[in-house]
Amino acid sequence: MVDDVVKTGVDDLLELLKTDTKIPLVDIAKKLNVSVDVVQAWVDFLVEESIVGIEYKFTTPYIYLNK
């Protein structure tokens, strides 16, 4: 029996955040090749679950993984 693993865009986002400490939201969208709105929706949910955090520098949101 083969164990198949399904990866989602959120999984890719979390993997990306493991490699960099803080990443601008726009850069995440570019690296994952999805729209900023989609990434924002993912981040909103992950912030509510205390998995990631958002830090604003001027008007740029930076996303980071909570430890």
PDB file of N, CA, C and O in Angstrom:
ATOM      1  N   MET A   1       0.839  -1.176   0.000  1.00  0.00           N
ATOM      2  CA  MET A   1       0.000   0.000   0.000  1.00  0.00           C
ATOM      3  C   MET A   1       0.888   1.245   0.000  1.00  0.00           C
ATOM      4  O   MET A   1       1.843   1.331   0.772  1.00  0.00           O
ATOM      5  N   VAL A   2       0.579   2.180  -0.844  1.00  0.00           N
ATOM      6  CA  VAL A   2       1.340   3.417  -0.959  1.00  0.00           C
ATOM      7  C   VAL A   2       0.605   4.519  -0.198  1.00  0.00           C
ATOM      8  O   VAL A   2      -0.596   4.719  -0.377  1.00  0.00           O
ATOM      9  N   ASP A   3       1.345   5.231   0.652  1.00  0.00           N
ATOM     10  CA  ASP A   3       0.756   6.352   1.373  1.00  0.00           C
ATOM     11  C   ASP A   3       0.907   7.612   0.528  1.00  0.00           C
ATOM     12  O   ASP A   3       2.011   8.133   0.374  1.00  0.00           O
ATOM     13  N   ASP A   4      -0.191   8.091  -0.010  1.00  0.00           N
ATOM     14  CA  ASP A   4      -0.168   9.307  -0.805  1.00  0.00           C
ATOM     15  C   ASP A   4      -0.362  10.502   0.113  1.00  0.00           C
ATOM     16  O   ASP A   4      -1.167  10.467   1.043  1.00  0.00           O
ATOM     17  N   VAL A   5       0.395  11.565  -0.166  1.00  0.00           N
ATOM     18  CA  VAL A   5       0.300  12.783   0.614  1.00  0.00           C
ATOM     19  C   VAL A   5      -0.222  13.890  -0.295  1.00  0.00           C
ATOM     20  O   VAL A   5       0.282  14.097  -1.399  1.00  0.00           O
ATOM     21  N   VAL A   6      -1.219  14.581   0.178  1.00  0.00           N
ATOM     22  CA  VAL A   6      -1.777  15.702  -0.568  1.00  0.00           C
ATOM     23  C   VAL A   6      -1.219  16.981   0.047  1.00  0.00           C
ATOM     24  O   VAL A   6      -1.367  17.221   1.245  1.00  0.00           O
ATOM     25  N   LYS A   7      -0.573  17.805  -0.792  1.00  0.00           N
ATOM     26  CA  LYS A   7      -0.053  19.097  -0.329  1.00  0.00           C
ATOM     27  C   LYS A   7      -0.928  20.200  -0.877  1.00  0.00           C
ATOM     28  O   LYS A   7      -1.363  20.162  -2.028  1.00  0.00           O
ATOM     29  N   THR A   8      -1.177  21.182  -0.033  1.00  0.00           N
ATOM     30  CA  THR A   8      -1.989  22.327  -0.443  1.00  0.00           C
ATOM     31  C   THR A   8      -1.107  23.563  -0.551  1.00  0.00           C
ATOM     32  O   THR A   8       0.079  23.527  -0.224  1.00  0.00           O
ATOM     33  N   GLY A   9      -1.692  24.635  -1.006  1.00  0.00           N
ATOM     34  CA  GLY A   9      -0.992  25.905  -1.060  1.00  0.00           C
ATOM     35  C   GLY A   9      -0.598  26.396   0.324  1.00  0.00           C
ATOM     36  O   GLY A   9       0.436  27.043   0.489  1.00  0.00           O
ATOM     37  N   VAL A  10      -1.418  26.089   1.312  1.00  0.00           N
ATOM     38  CA  VAL A  10      -1.116  26.482   2.688  1.00  0.00           C
ATOM     39  C   VAL A  10       0.126  25.727   3.170  1.00  0.00           C
ATOM     40  O   VAL A  10       0.962  26.290   3.877  1.00  0.00           O
ATOM     41  N   ASP A  11       0.244  24.463   2.791  1.00  0.00           N
ATOM     42  CA  ASP A  11       1.452  23.698   3.128  1.00  0.00           C
ATOM     43  C   ASP A  11       2.690  24.361   2.519  1.00  0.00           C
ATOM     44  O   ASP A  11       3.724  24.482   3.177  1.00  0.00           O
ATOM     45  N   ASP A  12       2.576  24.787   1.265  1.00  0.00           N
ATOM     46  CA  ASP A  12       3.685  25.476   0.600  1.00  0.00           C
ATOM     47  C   ASP A  12       4.019  26.785   1.308  1.00  0.00           C
ATOM     48  O   ASP A  12       5.190  27.137   1.452  1.00  0.00           O
ATOM     49  N   LEU A  13       2.997  27.499   1.746  1.00  0.00           N
ATOM     50  CA  LEU A  13       3.200  28.750   2.480  1.00  0.00           C
ATOM     51  C   LEU A  13       3.970  28.494   3.768  1.00  0.00           C
ATOM     52  O   LEU A  13       4.923  29.211   4.073  1.00  0.00           O
ATOM     53  N   LEU A  14       3.572  27.489   4.518  1.00  0.00           N
ATOM     54  CA  LEU A  14       4.239  27.181   5.783  1.00  0.00           C
ATOM     55  C   LEU A  14       5.682  26.722   5.559  1.00  0.00           C
ATOM     56  O   LEU A  14       6.566  27.057   6.347  1.00  0.00           O
ATOM     57  N   GLU A  15       5.923  25.963   4.499  1.00  0.00           N
ATOM     58  CA  GLU A  15       7.291  25.547   4.171  1.00  0.00           C
ATOM     59  C   GLU A  15       8.147  26.763   3.832  1.00  0.00           C
ATOM     60  O   GLU A  15       9.308  26.841   4.234  1.00  0.00           O
ATOM     61  N   LEU A  16       7.582  27.698   3.100  1.00  0.00           N
ATOM     62  CA  LEU A  16       8.298  28.921   2.735  1.00  0.00           C
ATOM     63  C   LEU A  16       8.645  29.731   3.978  1.00  0.00           C
ATOM     64  O   LEU A  16       9.741  30.283   4.075  1.00  0.00           O
ATOM     65  N   LEU A  17       7.730  29.803   4.913  1.00  0.00           N
ATOM     66  CA  LEU A  17       7.969  30.566   6.135  1.00  0.00           C
ATOM     67  C   LEU A  17       9.007  29.900   7.039  1.00  0.00           C
ATOM     68  O   LEU A  17       9.609  30.566   7.881  1.00  0.00           O
ATOM     69  N   LYS A  18       9.218  28.609   6.873  1.00  0.00           N
ATOM     70  CA  LYS A  18      10.250  27.910   7.649  1.00  0.00           C
ATOM     71  C   LYS A  18      11.653  28.293   7.178  1.00  0.00           C
ATOM     72  O   LYS A  18      12.612  28.205   7.945  1.00  0.00           O
ATOM     73  N   THR A  19      11.774  28.716   5.921  1.00  0.00           N
ATOM     74  CA  THR A  19      13.088  29.052   5.373  1.00  0.00           C
ATOM     75  C   THR A  19      13.457  30.513   5.584  1.00  0.00           C
ATOM     76  O   THR A  19      14.639  30.828   5.725  1.00  0.00           O
ATOM     77  N   ASP A  20      12.483  31.408   5.609  1.00  0.00           N
ATOM     78  CA  ASP A  20      12.732  32.838   5.814  1.00  0.00           C
ATOM     79  C   ASP A  20      12.003  33.276   7.081  1.00  0.00           C
ATOM     80  O   ASP A  20      10.932  32.763   7.403  1.00  0.00           O
ATOM     81  N   THR A  21      12.595  34.228   7.793  1.00  0.00           N
ATOM     82  CA  THR A  21      11.976  34.643   9.048  1.00  0.00           C
ATOM     83  C   THR A  21      10.719  35.477   8.829  1.00  0.00           C
ATOM     84  O   THR A  21       9.670  35.162   9.393  1.00  0.00           O
ATOM     85  N   LYS A  22      10.801  36.526   8.028  1.00  0.00           N
ATOM     86  CA  LYS A  22       9.637  37.377   7.743  1.00  0.00           C
ATOM     87  C   LYS A  22       9.623  37.678   6.253  1.00  0.00           C
ATOM     88  O   LYS A  22      10.632  38.092   5.684  1.00  0.00           O
ATOM     89  N   ILE A  23       8.478  37.469   5.632  1.00  0.00           N
ATOM     90  CA  ILE A  23       8.363  37.646   4.183  1.00  0.00           C
ATOM     91  C   ILE A  23       7.182  38.571   3.890  1.00  0.00           C
ATOM     92  O   ILE A  23       6.095  38.378   4.435  1.00  0.00           O
ATOM     93  N   PRO A  24       7.387  39.572   3.036  1.00  0.00           N
ATOM     94  CA  PRO A  24       6.254  40.422   2.642  1.00  0.00           C
ATOM     95  C   PRO A  24       5.164  39.594   1.950  1.00  0.00           C
ATOM     96  O   PRO A  24       5.464  38.682   1.179  1.00  0.00           O
ATOM     97  N   LEU A  25       3.924  39.916   2.226  1.00  0.00           N
ATOM     98  CA  LEU A  25       2.787  39.200   1.657  1.00  0.00           C
ATOM     99  C   LEU A  25       2.859  39.134   0.137  1.00  0.00           C
ATOM    100  O   LEU A  25       2.581  38.087  -0.448  1.00  0.00           O
ATOM    101  N   VAL A  26       3.220  40.211  -0.496  1.00  0.00           N
ATOM    102  CA  VAL A  26       3.293  40.264  -1.961  1.00  0.00           C
ATOM    103  C   VAL A  26       4.346  39.285  -2.481  1.00  0.00           C
ATOM    104  O   VAL A  26       4.136  38.631  -3.502  1.00  0.00           O
ATOM    105  N   ASP A  27       5.474  39.186  -1.782  1.00  0.00           N
ATOM    106  CA  ASP A  27       6.529  38.258  -2.199  1.00  0.00           C
ATOM    107  C   ASP A  27       6.076  36.810  -2.080  1.00  0.00           C
ATOM    108  O   ASP A  27       6.422  35.976  -2.917  1.00  0.00           O
ATOM    109  N   ILE A  28       5.306  36.511  -1.046  1.00  0.00           N
ATOM    110  CA  ILE A  28       4.777  35.154  -0.889  1.00  0.00           C
ATOM    111  C   ILE A  28       3.882  34.806  -2.076  1.00  0.00           C
ATOM    112  O   ILE A  28       3.985  33.717  -2.642  1.00  0.00           O
ATOM    113  N   ALA A  29       3.013  35.728  -2.445  1.00  0.00           N
ATOM    114  CA  ALA A  29       2.115  35.497  -3.579  1.00  0.00           C
ATOM    115  C   ALA A  29       2.905  35.237  -4.854  1.00  0.00           C
ATOM    116  O   ALA A  29       2.551  34.351  -5.632  1.00  0.00           O
ATOM    117  N   LYS A  30       3.965  35.995  -5.075  1.00  0.00           N
ATOM    118  CA  LYS A  30       4.790  35.805  -6.269  1.00  0.00           C
ATOM    119  C   LYS A  30       5.497  34.462  -6.244  1.00  0.00           C
ATOM    120  O   LYS A  30       5.522  33.752  -7.249  1.00  0.00           O
ATOM    121  N   LYS A  31       6.076  34.107  -5.091  1.00  0.00           N
ATOM    122  CA  LYS A  31       6.824  32.848  -4.994  1.00  0.00           C
ATOM    123  C   LYS A  31       5.920  31.632  -5.141  1.00  0.00           C
ATOM    124  O   LYS A  31       6.332  30.614  -5.697  1.00  0.00           O
ATOM    125  N   LEU A  32       4.692  31.732  -4.647  1.00  0.00           N
ATOM    126  CA  LEU A  32       3.769  30.610  -4.736  1.00  0.00           C
ATOM    127  C   LEU A  32       2.893  30.658  -5.985  1.00  0.00           C
ATOM    128  O   LEU A  32       2.123  29.734  -6.247  1.00  0.00           O
ATOM    129  N   ASN A  33       3.015  31.731  -6.747  1.00  0.00           N
ATOM    130  CA  ASN A  33       2.270  31.905  -7.994  1.00  0.00           C
ATOM    131  C   ASN A  33       0.751  31.862  -7.769  1.00  0.00           C
ATOM    132  O   ASN A  33       0.015  31.199  -8.501  1.00  0.00           O
ATOM    133  N   VAL A  34       0.309  32.582  -6.741  1.00  0.00           N
ATOM    134  CA  VAL A  34      -1.117  32.736  -6.468  1.00  0.00           C
ATOM    135  C   VAL A  34      -1.390  34.219  -6.227  1.00  0.00           C
ATOM    136  O   VAL A  34      -0.460  35.005  -6.045  1.00  0.00           O
ATOM    137  N   SER A  35      -2.646  34.592  -6.227  1.00  0.00           N
ATOM    138  CA  SER A  35      -2.980  36.005  -6.053  1.00  0.00           C
ATOM    139  C   SER A  35      -2.764  36.445  -4.602  1.00  0.00           C
ATOM    140  O   SER A  35      -2.766  35.630  -3.680  1.00  0.00           O
ATOM    141  N   VAL A  36      -2.582  37.734  -4.431  1.00  0.00           N
ATOM    142  CA  VAL A  36      -2.416  38.314  -3.102  1.00  0.00           C
ATOM    143  C   VAL A  36      -3.668  38.067  -2.262  1.00  0.00           C
ATOM    144  O   VAL A  36      -3.571  37.825  -1.059  1.00  0.00           O
ATOM    145  N   ASP A  37      -4.835  38.128  -2.886  1.00  0.00           N
ATOM    146  CA  ASP A  37      -6.091  37.896  -2.163  1.00  0.00           C
ATOM    147  C   ASP A  37      -6.162  36.484  -1.581  1.00  0.00           C
ATOM    148  O   ASP A  37      -6.648  36.289  -0.467  1.00  0.00           O
ATOM    149  N   VAL A  38      -5.678  35.509  -2.337  1.00  0.00           N
ATOM    150  CA  VAL A  38      -5.688  34.129  -1.857  1.00  0.00           C
ATOM    151  C   VAL A  38      -4.736  33.974  -0.676  1.00  0.00           C
ATOM    152  O   VAL A  38      -5.087  33.362   0.333  1.00  0.00           O
ATOM    153  N   VAL A  39      -3.537  34.527  -0.802  1.00  0.00           N
ATOM    154  CA  VAL A  39      -2.567  34.450   0.289  1.00  0.00           C
ATOM    155  C   VAL A  39      -3.122  35.163   1.520  1.00  0.00           C
ATOM    156  O   VAL A  39      -2.963  34.674   2.639  1.00  0.00           O
ATOM    157  N   GLN A  40      -3.766  36.305   1.330  1.00  0.00           N
ATOM    158  CA  GLN A  40      -4.344  37.038   2.453  1.00  0.00           C
ATOM    159  C   GLN A  40      -5.394  36.198   3.173  1.00  0.00           C
ATOM    160  O   GLN A  40      -5.456  36.206   4.402  1.00  0.00           O
ATOM    161  N   ALA A  41      -6.216  35.475   2.419  1.00  0.00           N
ATOM    162  CA  ALA A  41      -7.232  34.612   3.035  1.00  0.00           C
ATOM    163  C   ALA A  41      -6.573  33.501   3.853  1.00  0.00           C
ATOM    164  O   ALA A  41      -7.013  33.203   4.963  1.00  0.00           O
ATOM    165  N   TRP A  42      -5.525  32.890   3.308  1.00  0.00           N
ATOM    166  CA  TRP A  42      -4.793  31.848   4.039  1.00  0.00           C
ATOM    167  C   TRP A  42      -4.213  32.423   5.323  1.00  0.00           C
ATOM    168  O   TRP A  42      -4.342  31.836   6.398  1.00  0.00           O
ATOM    169  N   VAL A  43      -3.574  33.579   5.194  1.00  0.00           N
ATOM    170  CA  VAL A  43      -2.913  34.205   6.347  1.00  0.00           C
ATOM    171  C   VAL A  43      -3.942  34.592   7.404  1.00  0.00           C
ATOM    172  O   VAL A  43      -3.701  34.404   8.596  1.00  0.00           O
ATOM    173  N   ASP A  44      -5.070  35.124   6.986  1.00  0.00           N
ATOM    174  CA  ASP A  44      -6.122  35.496   7.951  1.00  0.00           C
ATOM    175  C   ASP A  44      -6.521  34.288   8.794  1.00  0.00           C
ATOM    176  O   ASP A  44      -6.639  34.395  10.015  1.00  0.00           O
ATOM    177  N   PHE A  45      -6.727  33.147   8.153  1.00  0.00           N
ATOM    178  CA  PHE A  45      -7.100  31.940   8.883  1.00  0.00           C
ATOM    179  C   PHE A  45      -5.968  31.488   9.803  1.00  0.00           C
ATOM    180  O   PHE A  45      -6.209  31.142  10.960  1.00  0.00           O
ATOM    181  N   LEU A  46      -4.735  31.488   9.293  1.00  0.00           N
ATOM    182  CA  LEU A  46      -3.596  31.025  10.090  1.00  0.00           C
ATOM    183  C   LEU A  46      -3.303  31.950  11.268  1.00  0.00           C
ATOM    184  O   LEU A  46      -2.826  31.493  12.307  1.00  0.00           O
ATOM    185  N   VAL A  47      -3.583  33.240  11.118  1.00  0.00           N
ATOM    186  CA  VAL A  47      -3.421  34.182  12.231  1.00  0.00           C
ATOM    187  C   VAL A  47      -4.465  33.868  13.311  1.00  0.00           C
ATOM    188  O   VAL A  47      -4.141  33.870  14.498  1.00  0.00           O
ATOM    189  N   GLU A  48      -5.700  33.603  12.912  1.00  0.00           N
ATOM    190  CA  GLU A  48      -6.752  33.261  13.875  1.00  0.00           C
ATOM    191  C   GLU A  48      -6.394  32.003  14.665  1.00  0.00           C
ATOM    192  O   GLU A  48      -6.758  31.872  15.833  1.00  0.00           O
ATOM    193  N   GLU A  49      -5.681  31.084  14.022  1.00  0.00           N
ATOM    194  CA  GLU A  49      -5.277  29.838  14.674  1.00  0.00           C
ATOM    195  C   GLU A  49      -3.920  29.956  15.380  1.00  0.00           C
ATOM    196  O   GLU A  49      -3.407  28.974  15.915  1.00  0.00           O
ATOM    197  N   SER A  50      -3.350  31.154  15.376  1.00  0.00           N
ATOM    198  CA  SER A  50      -2.050  31.444  16.019  1.00  0.00           C
ATOM    199  C   SER A  50      -0.901  30.637  15.430  1.00  0.00           C
ATOM    200  O   SER A  50       0.056  30.310  16.132  1.00  0.00           O
ATOM    201  N   ILE A  51      -0.992  30.319  14.152  1.00  0.00           N
ATOM    202  CA  ILE A  51       0.083  29.591  13.473  1.00  0.00           C
ATOM    203  C   ILE A  51       1.089  30.562  12.873  1.00  0.00           C
ATOM    204  O   ILE A  51       2.295  30.320  12.917  1.00  0.00           O
ATOM    205  N   VAL A  52       0.593  31.655  12.316  1.00  0.00           N
ATOM    206  CA  VAL A  52       1.471  32.700  11.777  1.00  0.00           C
ATOM    207  C   VAL A  52       1.082  34.040  12.392  1.00  0.00           C
ATOM    208  O   VAL A  52       0.031  34.176  13.018  1.00  0.00           O
ATOM    209  N   GLY A  53       1.946  35.015  12.198  1.00  0.00           N
ATOM    210  CA  GLY A  53       1.683  36.367  12.655  1.00  0.00           C
ATOM    211  C   GLY A  53       1.923  37.357  11.536  1.00  0.00           C
ATOM    212  O   GLY A  53       2.557  37.034  10.531  1.00  0.00           O
ATOM    213  N   ILE A  54       1.414  38.560  11.713  1.00  0.00           N
ATOM    214  CA  ILE A  54       1.607  39.649  10.743  1.00  0.00           C
ATOM    215  C   ILE A  54       2.237  40.817  11.473  1.00  0.00           C
ATOM    216  O   ILE A  54       1.825  41.187  12.572  1.00  0.00           O
ATOM    217  N   GLU A  55       3.241  41.385  10.839  1.00  0.00           N
ATOM    218  CA  GLU A  55       3.883  42.600  11.344  1.00  0.00           C
ATOM    219  C   GLU A  55       3.870  43.608  10.206  1.00  0.00           C
ATOM    220  O   GLU A  55       4.271  43.291   9.086  1.00  0.00           O
ATOM    221  N   TYR A  56       3.412  44.812  10.487  1.00  0.00           N
ATOM    222  CA  TYR A  56       3.347  45.849   9.459  1.00  0.00           C
ATOM    223  C   TYR A  56       4.529  46.795   9.597  1.00  0.00           C
ATOM    224  O   TYR A  56       4.821  47.288  10.687  1.00  0.00           O
ATOM    225  N   LYS A  57       5.203  47.043   8.485  1.00  0.00           N
ATOM    226  CA  LYS A  57       6.225  48.073   8.411  1.00  0.00           C
ATOM    227  C   LYS A  57       5.706  49.073   7.385  1.00  0.00           C
ATOM    228  O   LYS A  57       5.676  48.798   6.185  1.00  0.00           O
ATOM    229  N   PHE A  58       5.304  50.221   7.872  1.00  0.00           N
ATOM    230  CA  PHE A  58       4.565  51.206   7.085  1.00  0.00           C
ATOM    231  C   PHE A  58       3.287  50.538   6.603  1.00  0.00           C
ATOM    232  O   PHE A  58       2.430  50.202   7.421  1.00  0.00           O
ATOM    233  N   THR A  59       3.135  50.337   5.315  1.00  0.00           N
ATOM    234  CA  THR A  59       1.908  49.712   4.814  1.00  0.00           C
ATOM    235  C   THR A  59       2.143  48.293   4.295  1.00  0.00           C
ATOM    236  O   THR A  59       1.232  47.682   3.735  1.00  0.00           O
ATOM    237  N   THR A  60       3.345  47.768   4.473  1.00  0.00           N
ATOM    238  CA  THR A  60       3.681  46.445   3.964  1.00  0.00           C
ATOM    239  C   THR A  60       3.510  45.387   5.059  1.00  0.00           C
ATOM    240  O   THR A  60       4.167  45.458   6.098  1.00  0.00           O
ATOM    241  N   PRO A  61       2.624  44.402   4.828  1.00  0.00           N
ATOM    242  CA  PRO A  61       2.483  43.327   5.811  1.00  0.00           C
ATOM    243  C   PRO A  61       3.574  42.268   5.620  1.00  0.00           C
ATOM    244  O   PRO A  61       3.786  41.769   4.515  1.00  0.00           O
ATOM    245  N   TYR A  62       4.256  41.937   6.712  1.00  0.00           N
ATOM    246  CA  TYR A  62       5.260  40.880   6.720  1.00  0.00           C
ATOM    247  C   TYR A  62       4.679  39.701   7.499  1.00  0.00           C
ATOM    248  O   TYR A  62       4.133  39.868   8.590  1.00  0.00           O
ATOM    249  N   ILE A  63       4.806  38.517   6.923  1.00  0.00           N
ATOM    250  CA  ILE A  63       4.254  37.323   7.532  1.00  0.00           C
ATOM    251  C   ILE A  63       5.393  36.513   8.142  1.00  0.00           C
ATOM    252  O   ILE A  63       6.467  36.390   7.553  1.00  0.00           O
ATOM    253  N   TYR A  64       5.146  35.965   9.324  1.00  0.00           N
ATOM    254  CA  TYR A  64       6.158  35.129   9.972  1.00  0.00           C
ATOM    255  C   TYR A  64       5.481  33.951  10.669  1.00  0.00           C
ATOM    256  O   TYR A  64       4.299  33.992  11.009  1.00  0.00           O
ATOM    257  N   LEU A  65       6.263  32.916  10.866  1.00  0.00           N
ATOM    258  CA  LEU A  65       5.773  31.703  11.511  1.00  0.00           C
ATOM    259  C   LEU A  65       5.918  31.854  13.022  1.00  0.00           C
ATOM    260  O   LEU A  65       6.999  32.178  13.514  1.00  0.00           O
ATOM    261  N   ASN A  66       4.834  31.621  13.757  1.00  0.00           N
ATOM    262  CA  ASN A  66       4.900  31.656  15.217  1.00  0.00           C
ATOM    263  C   ASN A  66       5.657  30.433  15.705  1.00  0.00           C
ATOM    264  O   ASN A  66       5.477  29.327  15.194  1.00  0.00           O
ATOM    265  N   LYS A  67       6.493  30.644  16.687  1.00  0.00           N
ATOM    266  CA  LYS A  67       7.301  29.531  17.228  1.00  0.00           C
ATOM    267  C   LYS A  67       6.603  28.912  18.397  1.00  0.00           C
ATOM    268  O   LYS A  67       7.116  27.964  18.991  1.00  0.00           O
TER     269      LYS A  67
END
